[in-house]
Amino acid sequence: MNTGDALGDASSAFGVRGVVKRVGAVSRQLPAHGDRLLDVGCGDGTYTVELAGGYVRVDAVDLDPERLDAFAGRIAGTGLEDRIGIHKMSADALAFDANTFDRVTAFEVVEHVEDLEGALREVRRVLKPGGAFSLTTPNRWFPLETRGVPWGGRRRSAPTAPLPPWSGPPHARMPRTRVFTTQQMGRLLRGAGLRVRAIDYLMPPFEGRTTALQTLSDTLEGTPLRVFGAAMAVTAVKPGR
């Protein structure tokens, strides 16, 4: 898999509110507790640490050694050090036995994975029957580009990106990462043999902005306008139990 130096953007780049929104969304879809958890594209461990308290054993994988070192430093000397295994590993070649994990998570990762179909098949393989895969990823129907795109010989920042994600093929040729509709993501998951259990939408966290703007964002998540959220949260289950 050629995805650059890392599988995704699983770090504190979204701020505390962004992390809380994403972890909260997948935890509402299915309570975050069990025996074994695998966090794919763990980055510096921001999301992994948030979820680790609900599991007996946690494994986390990424391709970026610097982020993995930062993760190891974060938990060194804490009660999590002996409970979290940190591995340099590709999402489409998971070195774990079949039917191992109760839950697999991937926060802001799948849009970066070149062989996504292969990675999803691997996720299904390592899940126990009845186990769940939860992910968050950008939503194509959000009206603004959030990650920036290469344009005119340089990388344009998100606010000045020339085409929105819902513009389809023209937009798809520009970003370094992909963007999905929930229908597209559902087809990918079903194609890998997973059954979609829940889909939610997340408005921008507006980290560091006014309380009023944050409140508006949170309120919109409870209205029909949530389908235009910046990200989607999806949980799918491996049949068999």
URVEN-V646387 format. One line per field, one symbol per residue. phi: phi as a letter, one per 40 degrees, with the letter a starting at -180 (. if undefined). burial: b if it has 24 or more other C-alpha atoms within 12 Angstrom, else e. A space follows every 10 residues. Layout:
phi->???
burial->???
//
This chain:
phi->.bbgcacabc acdcgdcccc ccccccccca dcaicbbbbc gcfcgdcdcc ccccbcbbbb babccccccc cdccbdgbcc dcbbcbbcac ccaccbccfb bcabbacfbc ccccccdccc ccdcccccdg cbbbbbadcd cccbcbbgac aggacccdcb ccbccccgdd cccbccbcab cccccdcccc ccgbbcbabb bbcdcfdgcc ccccccdccc cbbdcccccc abbbbbbcch a
burial->eebeebbbbb bbebeebbbb bbbbbbbebb ebbbebbbbb bbbbbbbbbb bbeebbbbbb bbbbeebbee bbeebeeeeb eebbbbbbbb bbbbebeebb bbbbbbbbbb bbbbebbbbb bbbbbbbbbb bbbbbbbbbb bbbbbbbbbe eeeeeeeeee bbbbbeeeee beebbebbbb bbeebbebbb ebbbbbbbbb bbbbbbeeee eeeeeebbee beeeebbbbb bbbbbbbbee e
//
